[in-house]
Structure formats: structure tokens, C-alpha cells
Amino acid sequence: MTDDRDNRPSPDALLAEAQREGRGRLKIFLGAAPGVGKTYAMLQAAHDRVREGQDVVAGVVETHRRRETEALVAGIEVLPQRQVEYRGRAFSELDLDALLRRRPKIALIDELAHTNIPGSRHVKRWQDIDELLGAGIDVYSTLNIQHLESINDVVEQISGVKVRETLPDSVLATADEIELIDLPPQDLIKRMEEGKVYLPEQARRAMHSFFTPGTLTALRELALRHAAERVDRQMVDYMRAHAIAGPWPARERILVCFDEKVDAERLVRAAKRAAERRGAAWVAVTVETAGAHIVTEAEKDKMAAAMRLATQLGGETATLQGDDVADTVLTYARERNCTQIVVGRSRRSGRFGRWGESVTDRLIERAGDFTVILVGRDDEDKPRPSQVPAAPAQSGWRQGLGYGFAVIATAIATGLGFLIDLWLPIANISVAYLLAVMIVAMRSGLRPGIVASIASFFCFNFFFTEPRLTFAITDSKNILTVVFFLIAAVIISNMAARLRMQIETTRESARRTTNLYDFGRKITAAATQDDVLWAVVHHVAVTIHGKSLMLLPGESGLAIAAGYPPEDQIDDKSAAAADWAWSHGKLAGRGSTTLPTAGWLFLPLKTARGPIGVLGVRMKDGGVTPSPAQLRLLETLADQAAVAIERTTLVADIEAAKVSTERERLRSALLSSLSHDLRTPLVSIMGAASTLINYDESLDGTSRLDLAQTIQDEAERLNRFVQNLLDMTRLGSGALKPKVDWVDLNDVVGAAVKRTRRLARHHAIRVEIDSKLPLLCLDAVLIEQMFFNLLDNACKYAPSGTTIKVWAVKALDHIAIEVADQGPGIPPEDREKVFDMFYRVQATDSQTAGTGLGLAICRGIVEAHGGTIKAEPGLHGAGTCIIIHLPLPPDLDLTAKEGPS
């Protein structure tokens, strides 16, 4: 019977289409190798859109000085690129903001895998393109196949060249359209020789490394394969979105399904051979039904081994859920657009059979358009008494208890029957027996339930049907009663047993889910890598009731990073197994197919960036290996652990990148300050000195005095700059320790005003200090330097003829000091930043000379005295007012008259 839901579009496919609404469309011109003409093809497509009347703008087009490509740029609007300076060189980058403001219908952006210059909004160009797509702009871009992250190591192995710029495969997967650009290897080599790909010198080097016929052929195959897979995914998505049942045999795809009653590994190998002959993709599946928990551990191990074999042979694997195995498999095959199904001839007694009909029979009957390949059994696969594994002792013991419970429940039901027989008709006695049968089946399973059904049938007949205490039945009505009772008892027993199996399966699934949830919560809460490692090894050890280790790569190979219980070394066999698991990315060690005699079992920790470590486990009894269910759970935990460790690594990388960026910014600012603020006074000094030397006889006394004064002024300016650098160095190293003593603030401010006399010759400085201000415990030299920096800063920015005011009063528990000027003021967003090293409000050539260190030094001096400093607008919002609060000595009389705060 066909479910109506099969005729509905896939919700996931509809959701994916809905998410694309309002987004731009991405078309990628995928090149098999550099020089095949992907940029040329992109420009040709752009000209076609222009002729159709669409708005096309070129954001980035890399012509590499190829004449044919440069000629195609003509006729297309080219957006000017943004110029970025990095390490003393100028680079051109996509002007993302300008393109967003321009909002064309189609944007041409070459080199999808390009890495942006540090300091750009996004690290990668594909992230810029994603923002454009989000704004509803269609994008044409180009990409060479060797830039895909998943085949980066394959390309390096083929060509011997490490491709540095890569992008995630998910970017290619989300493209709305892919156009493959390809050339035969010989034609591409001919283009190289003609200088149409690289300049002659570059072409000669490339032809001896990357551009060999073998390498180009391999890259061409990779490109064709990825393009075919992308088109196949698009077709499957289309079928799901439009509720097309399929299959559409545009490309062969093989599905192999098996259970514990068939030779699963033989089926997997048969499917692999069939896929190789047809060049098809293939997937191995098994179905978990409500009775999955009654499968023995040996059978589970058998299926898990078949799943691992499928993965090793390059196939996909999936575990499906459902009661009707045939319908579940066929539904999945239609969803994946499979064309062939490989099954084995199974015995009718297993999960793969029901009521005398096997799943194979039902699959063949309902296959419809599918081709079903039936793989027969070898003679060795036929059941023989000697091959039937004996049930474990513990299982038989439990089953014996179940049969005993069936007998006891029947006896109790008989006792209740005698009580019921005193007041109610005989038909009501059967209810007691049915209740006993249901309880036995739910508690002990199907077989004890059947035993309870038969025992109840005989007890009901012997004790309650006429003639009693005999198995003979004289009344025909009683015959029907006991027969229907037996049928009802068997049915109820079967239903109760199935319900019990479903409950057990649900409990097991809930336990796995809870385990994964607890693990995810623990590693999410862990902030550092050490916390993550400890959470992983502790949780894994508790889960398997054994030991666990985490090994991470170090300078001398893998090393134990964490263990529970604590462990600091492993034997040589286990170390070899760990190295093998790390280098090959596969299971190794105890119970696996590689180094199975090792003491530990090792699972590789892999992420999209590659292997990051190895997880080792050891059961409580060293000779026992994890069960298939435990192994599946461990593999899931290993995947989550790898992601958590990578997260902490990325956080560390981000912090390191921030520190590196800040260091680079400070270095650039320091070099800029040195180049400007050292050179300017030196040029003035050299110029004045040269004039005195060369023209001394022609100069009068006034001119010589002016030149000498210039030398002195510029030398003092240079000395102030060097002093600021020294003070900043002392602040950064923590060597600035105030040498405090009792001082009068009037004397300190007066000394600072005297030092700034020449700098302030075009300004008036007015000092207003409260006469009742007590002596302060300060470092007079540092505080004088602070006032000097503030007055120097005010003189630079305040217009000539204006007044600079210094004001100080005593507040409740501190001294309030203000230095106000009538300059242009500081914007609100910069009032905190001006106290950072080398920060200046506007870094332009016309700006007043300065290093950006004066206010930073002031803050360091004030904070060294336990005070605070901030910048606020001046009177009526004009100019700048630097406000300083310095603490009063603790033994001062604070009850004296207070000034305004």
C-alpha cells in the first residue's frame, strides 16, 4: 500500500527552496586546470546578459594580461577596486561596499578561492560573495578544481604542488549553477607554449611541474566527477521538491541492504563490484525494527563489520528505522534516486522474514522500476546444527526465569479464577488468564508469553469447563470459548511482546541520546582545551566502564594529553596502533583488523581540517573489546570530541591572530611615528646647521640667532619625542614606579607652565588652583610631565590667541583637576581611544604633528598614582577638557571645607 505522503514534495527540499527566496543566484565557472578559459567563458556569458538588457558590473576580473581576455572586458562596466596597503605594498581588492551600493543585477567576481588582504571585512572572497548573494545580487565567479578543500591532498599527491588557497566544498555545493570549462591536456599545453596562460618564464616552470599531461588528465577527471556529482544532487533535489517518486536512471546508484541472517560482507563486496563496473555511487543500509534488541551481540558485530567494510570500500552507510523493512528500504531508495537494489537470499526465521515470506520476496514484489540483484548463499552460509551458536549462559538463565514466571502467573490467575467463579459467569474467568498472559509477555518476552498462553488454556479447560478436573469438553459452547481464548491469548502475547521490544528499543535509544546530550553539555561548557580533554576522557571511561586516553600530536609525534584514570605511557604495540590510526584516519588496535593484539583500541579524531588527535579506549577487562553498540557510540563521541577540540584550537588561533594584528598595528604606528616625528625635526636641524656653515659670513646676527633658536627648538622637540618613547617603554614593562613625596600642586603646575613657555607663546595659560588645597603625596617629576604633555597637546590643537585653563579643587575624597582648551574638540566615539598608544583622531597629512603617545603616558602616570583620567567636551561643548581625579592621602582631614566637584 502506498502512503499518500510519498506523493508530497519533500519538506527539506521545499525548505531549501524557501531559504533561497530573496537571495541572489551563484553561477560558478569550474575550471579543470588553470588556463582552460574560465574567466573568458564568464565574460562571454556576461556579454550575453548585457545584450539581453541586464545590468552587469565587473567587481574583480583577473585577466593576467591575456589579450583575448582583456578585449572581452570592454563593454562591461568595471567597478574600481579598493586599494589596500599591506607590508609596504599596495594591493587591489574587491570594493564590497561600493558593489552593495551599486546593486547590479549580476556581479562578476573572479577567483572564488582568493584570500583577502588582512584587515578586510572577510577573510575569504567567497564570504564577500555570500554577503552579495544575501543582498539579492546574482554573482558569476570562477574556480579551479584544485582549490577544493576535500581534494587538496589528492592534488598534492598527483602534482607534487601544495595548493595554499582552498575553500570548503559546501560553497560549491550551494552554487545554483555550475558550468564546466575544460580543455584536452595537449591543447592546454599548446596554449602554455604560446604564452596564452602565463608569461614565458612562469610557463616554463609550470610545464615542468603542474602542467604535465598526466597531471592535467587527473585534474580533468576530478573536475568531471565533481561536476557530475553536483548535477546529480541537483536532479535529486528537483525530484524531492516536485514529489517525483522516481527513480530517474540518469546516473546509476546502487543500494545494498542486509540484516543479521545473511552474509552481509559478501553482499557489500558484491555491491562494490557492481558499482565499479557501472561507475556508480553506492550506499549500504540496514533497518532497525522493534525487535532489534533481541539480536545477539555476535550478529550485531557481524552487521557492524559489514558497515565498516562498506565505508572502507568507499560506499556510504545508513541505518534506517521502521517496522516494515521492505517499505523502509524502497522509500529510502526512491529518496536517494537509486536504480538498483542488492539483496541476499535470507532465511525466513529472522527479522528479514515474517509469516513465511521473506523481505527479499516482498522487495521483488514491490520493486516496480528498481532492478533487484539477488545474491545467493554459499553452502557454508546454510544453517547447520554445529554452526548455530549456543545462547549465552546468562541469556538461558534469564529465559528460565521467564518460563518460571509464566508458570507462577498462570497459577495466580487460576486462584483468581476460583474467586471469580463464586460470583460471575465462566466467561469472565478468561479475563484473569489474558491479563496474566499479557503481563508475562511484556515482562519476559514472546516465548514465555506463549508458554503462559498454553498453560492458561489447559488450566482454564481443566478447572473451569464442564466436566471439571478433566480435559474433556461436553458443551459445544465451551469448546468455542476455550478455542477463542487460546487464539486471543496467543495474539495478546505476541502484541505484548512486540510492545516490550519497542519499549526496550526506545529505552536504549533514550540512553544513547542522554549519553550524547550529557557529553555535548560537558564539552560545550569546557572553556579551555585541557577542560575539553578531561571531560572527554572522563565521560568515555564512565560510558564503557573502562579506561580512556587522548593523544594529540606534538613535536616528537603523538603524546598522551589526558587520561582517565590518569595514564602517562602505553606499550609499544598500542603506540604503533595509535600512530597507524592517526596517519590513516581509521580504527586500529584491540579487536580491529589492524594490530588487533594491542592493549588499546584507538579511534581517530577527524574534522574538516584533517586529523587532530586519537582517542584510546580499553575495557575494564583488557581482553574484551567494545560491543558494536558501544563502538557506534564511541565513534559518535569521537566526532563530537574532535569538533570540541577544534573549537578550542580555533579560539586560540583567533586570540593569537588578534594579538598578532594588534602587534602589527602598533609596529606600523611606531614606524610611522618614527619616520615622521624623527625626520621632521632632524631635517629642520640639518637645514639650519647647513645654512650656518655655508652662509655664515653673509648672515647678520639676527638671522644667526633665529637659526640657532630653530636648532634648539627642534632639538627640544626631538628630546620630548625620545622621552615619550622611554616613558612608554617604562609603562609597558611595569618599571614606572612613582617616587612619592609631599608636594604643592601649585609648584608642580608652575614648573610645567614654565617648560611650555616657548610652545605656548601664541596662547594664554590661566591657572586657577584652590588656595585651600592641601599638600599632596605625589611623584613631582611624573605629575609635572603629565601637565607638560596636556599643555603641549592643548597648544598643538587650540587656535592661536585662545586661552588654556588649568583648574584644581579638593572634592570629598580626591583632587579634581581640569585642563581645558578651545580647540576643535574630540568626537564622542574617540574620547576613550585617544588614551591608547599611537591613536590619533584623524591620520591625515594635514594633521598637526604628534606621536599619539602624550595622552597614553598621561593615563599611565595617573593610574600609577591610583587616579583616573578622561576626556570630555569643554565649556558649552567647545574644545576639550581633560578631567583628572587624584586620590587624597588617607590621613588628611576630610571634614575641611570642600570645593566643587
Secondary structure by P-SEA (a helix, b strand, c coil): ccccccccccaaaaaaaaaaccbbbbbbbccccccccaaaaaaaaaaaaaaabbbbbbccccccccaaaaaaaccccccbbbbbbcccbbbbccaaaaaaaacccbbbbcccccccccccccccaaaaaaaaaaabbbbbbcccccccccaaaaaaaaccccccbbbbccccccccbbbbbbbcaaaaaaaaaacccccaaaaaaaaaccccaaaaaaaaaaaaaaaaaaaaaaaaaaaaaaccccccccbbbbbbbbccccaaaaaaaaaaaaaaaaccccccccccccccccccaaaaaaaaaaaaaaaaabbbbbbbbcccaaaaaaaaaaaacccbbbbcccccccccccccccaaaaaaaacccbbbbbbbbcccccccccccccccaaaaaaaaaaaaaaaaaaaaaaaaaaaaaacccaaaaaaaaaaaaaaaaaccccaaaaaaaaaaaaaaaacccccccccccccaaaaaaaaaaaaaaaaaaaaaaaaaaaaaaaaaaaaaaaaaaaaaaaaaacccaaaaaaaaaaaaaaaacbbbbbbbbccccccccccccccccccaaaaaaaaaaaaacccccccccccccccbbbbbbcccccccbbbbbbcccccccccaaaaaaaaaaaaaaaaaaaaaaaaaaaaaaaaaaaaaaaaaaaaaaaacaaaaaaaaaaaaaaaaaaccccccaaaaaaaaaaaaaaaaaaaaaaaaaaaaaaaaacccccccccccaaaaaaaaaaaaccccccbbbbbbccccccccccaaaaaaaaaaaaaaaaaacccccbbbbbbbbbcccbbbbbbbbccccccccccccccccccccccccccccccccaaaaaaaaaaaacccccccccccccbbbbbbbbbcccccccccccccc
